[in-house]
Amino acid sequence: MEIQKNPFCICYTATGIATAQRKAPLYPINGLFSPASDDGSSPLIHLQQCFIYFGREYCQLYVNQNGHLTFERPWGRYIPLKFPMYGPKDIIAPFWTDLDNRKIGKVIYNQYISGPVLKQATSDINQYFPKYNFEASWVFVATWQGVAYYPNVGDGSTIQVVIISNGKLSFLLMNYETIYPTNHNVQAGYDTKNSTDYFSIPGSFSPNASGSDSTFCRSSNINVPGRWAFQIDQASNGRELPVADNVPGVYWIDSTCTVKCTYDKFNFSCHNESCAFSETCNRLDEYRFMCGSIQKATCIISGDPHYTTFDGKRYDFQGPCTYVLSQQCDSDLPSYRVEGSNEHRGSSATWTRLVKVFVYNETIELVKGHRGEAKVNGIFATTPFSLTNGAVHVYTSGFSIGVSTDFGLEVSYDAHHLVNIKVPSSYQGATCGLCGNFNNDPDDDIQPPEGDIVSPLDLSHSWLVPNADESECMPCEGQDCSHCSEDERALFNNPDNCGILRDRSGPFAACHEVLSPESFVYNCVYDLCSEGGQQDILCLALNVYASQCQEKGVQLQTWRSPGFCEIICPENSHFEPQSTGCPATCVNPESHNDCALAPLESCACNEGYVLSGADCVPLHECGCNFEGLYYHSGQTVILGQDCSRICTCISGNMTCHSHVCGSHEECKVFDGERVCYPHTCSISGVPIQLGVSVWTDSACTVKCTCTTSGLSCHNESCDISQVCGSLNDFHFTCQSIQKATCIISGDPHYTTFDGKRYDFQGPCTYVLSQQCDSDLPSYRVEGSNEHRGSSATWTRLVKVFVYNETIELVKGHRGEAKVNGIFATTPFSLTNGAVHVYTSGFSIGVSTDFGLEVSYDAHHLVNIKVPSSYQGATCGLCGNFNNDPDDDIQPPEGDIVSPLDLSHSWLVPNADESECMPCEGQDCSHCSEDERALFNNPDNCGILRDRSGPFAACHEVLSPESFVYNCVYDLCSEGGQQDILCLALNVYASQCQEKGVQLQTWRSPGFCEIICPENSHFEPQSTGCPATCVNPESHNDCALAPLESCACNEGYVLSGADCVPLHECGCNFEGLYYHSGQTN
């Protein structure tokens, strides 16, 4: 293709198609020819007039073949160095790269001291630098005309440099006409000795240096595309910068908004900077561009979960599976898909555990509990990072991980429960899924792919994503999933709870005019009902409203306080209610500058620290940026689809070595990492992945694990809190059971499966719980009470009837239980392993293969747990487990009665209990107002609710109020004895530990102190599965929560209730354990 001089600046694409811009800026091309060569130079050129270059006078120069000028000697370097070089050379480089004119192109230079070229130069400099009234006396022009890249490839590029001087002032023009694409790096600009002064034209060392998007050709610092002008006679603090011939301002000079320039009347500067995550590049005119915010609609998924669609439709739907939240439908717009996976968390409620974003052939997973990282195509990567040449960004903002795309999609997940999905206005009418169709009509949002409007429950079936790991999806919708009495609704709606959101004088009032709080109050009450009024649930709900207010630019009053929704930040950070949405990171320590994201709550790094993933570290402890991803200091990873490299980040540098998997291994992604592991194991022809364990029989007695050495099998049964379930025809697994708990404690107080609390004292035997009217496995639990020196009654015996066995847990008998009337030492199993009886902490427990658990501390505290499969299938003093506490006080006949009447209905006739004279409620506890005040203070029962006390850590998980009430009740009944106080405090402590809360030490010498027997010691957080003579390894893989216990000293194990050395253990005989020396 012949390139002729013409009135346009031409940028060429890889296909050779030209794009023309404004009038070409080239000066005349004539004069002397530099010899054709590769990496050569012109002869020494003596200048007809000397000129000043940053304080040094030069009277000679060389025109080098590779696109640059030098002064003291020629330079053939063809691989450019980035400016500033901090080297010993002065250099002017309009287009420093590996050029080759041996066959294609010419290098031409000339000097002028009179004529029209001087007039043109004088005019140009006075236009660009108007304050000098300049008149040129000498001009030097060098042109690389149609020069090819090494090795003689390309049709030739044309670049020109012009030096203009009057003997005192010196100026430089760099002109660009034709720039063909190349894979070579290019440096354009100038540099000085030791880089005291330098300038690198934006786009250098980037893909935008050549081809159709060349910033050299398409951009300018004087608004003449293809021309750049500089004053070069003196240091930067004394010279004038060029003035653009357009309206001063700040804007970008390329269509992808990567080069940002600032103009005013006498100043100019440009630097590389792209639009923020939430912005797009928009054209202002033919030459100027601006980053602008995108008008977007938001879909919110929060809590239990609640959905607010793009069009503002609000609905509730709980399903423990994976669903399409939003996707592009029936449109030519860029495709995307967002899925959400839910899970149960100890109750019937479901919460978001995983968000998947499918875009540009990438799969990005935001995972519960994983802050500072996200999975990309199955492998965890530390944030921030970009994908698809910057079209997708993944980053940390506040407590959330965010994903944004170049077409305006934004997805964020707080790694706990809150999901926000934003789509730009261009997607109106082009979305579908649980977030709706974004057509500004909320009434048709609950719509499946078929198009008919349905209920949320039906909608969920339509957008369900099949998942082999989610075998059962039993969703519910609306109020069917949340059971609340009117009293509870009133309580949760008041200003001390959810009502604080709508309080006109409260901390959220500033947001009311921008965002109505009503739907957020509704969601909050709903969640508190579902989760028993826990404070942490309240805090999550309040935070949803707060975050949406901050998103809309509202700065709220401080609503968190010590002890109420307080956020404790990790090491080297502190809480800020209005922190930047773009925190400084090891990848970009300046990311908080010009942040386009709204301020939000965050644990901000302390001064001098930046984010390394989720951790705040000093800058000098940052890791490595390697191949587009960030790795922590000290991190070792295997890279390559074939695991061909193993790399370690050390002191900011990634060191890699070749790597090969073993002969029996294959390279795969496992648990978020690329690893070498054995070829898949197989049982009955069905494959098992590395690290996966399955049971091979329907009773789950033989467990097999796929290990790096192959398949490893051994005898192991499910834990006492699990049941055996089928994975397929050949594989089985132990599954945790969602359970409800009934608590009987103290004098005694009852809390039913559905949370109904009442008091009833009767010195006889009663049915606590049994299976009623169901095909489920039958069971019956009875409790027998007794007087202990006062009118109060306490549990003395618990009987469990199951599988034709009668198991008795007897007051004062630890380490043993009666089986069909005969004491047997724990632990032991019955009915071929269907029933386990064991010691855990200070209690004896009974568990069954269908999920029933009963425990008794041999003194006063009874816990009964039943699995969710028994909903609506129980009866007795523990209630009917139908999620409605208001009908729990119900006899077999069915009418709701008083607790006293209830006791008569569930009385078990017993010849040893001739007189049963029960009482209920406050009639059984006689307390003056002074006594109640005394027992309620922080030195007594009030310690449970003390926000700075040892039980405070549990308040957000379990309200202490009902436990304080029970405690005061018992102290009144028993005359304020300290041992009664200790028992009551222990009830709350044990329930907290059951829920996984680690409390401060609340016992002390002389106060509720526990004196342990020989060869043992007290542990406030001991294993729930202590080592025994029957199973010395039982503490490994324990599924029970840690709890208080007299733990055996090292080298000792439990023999019944006693700690003995292993060599003094007794005998296992016919399924039971007998002490050493025991005769039967």
Disulfide bonds with the S-S distance in Angstrom:
Cys50-Cys59 1.81
Cys257-Cys281 1.97
Cys261-Cys270 1.93
Cys275-Cys291 1.99
Cys299-Cys435 2.03
Cys321-Cys473 1.47
Cys329-Cys432 1.55
Cys476-Cys481 2.06
Cys484-Cys529 1.53
Cys498-Cys524 2.00
Cys511-Cys549 2.08
Cys539-Cys565 1.99
Cys569-Cys603 1.99
Cys582-Cys595 2.00
Cys586-Cys622 1.90
Cys605-Cys616 2.03
Cys624-Cys649 2.11
Cys643-Cys667 1.94
Cys647-Cys656 2.04
Cys661-Cys676 1.88
Cys681-Cys706 2.08
Cys700-Cys724 1.93
Cys704-Cys713 1.97
Cys718-Cys734 1.94
Cys742-Cys878 2.05
Cys764-Cys916 1.36
Cys772-Cys875 1.53
Cys919-Cys924 1.99
Cys927-Cys972 1.55
Cys941-Cys967 2.00
Cys954-Cys992 2.07
Cys982-Cys1008 2.00
Cys1012-Cys1046 2.02
Cys1025-Cys1038 2.05
Cys1029-Cys1065 1.92
Cys1048-Cys1059 2.05
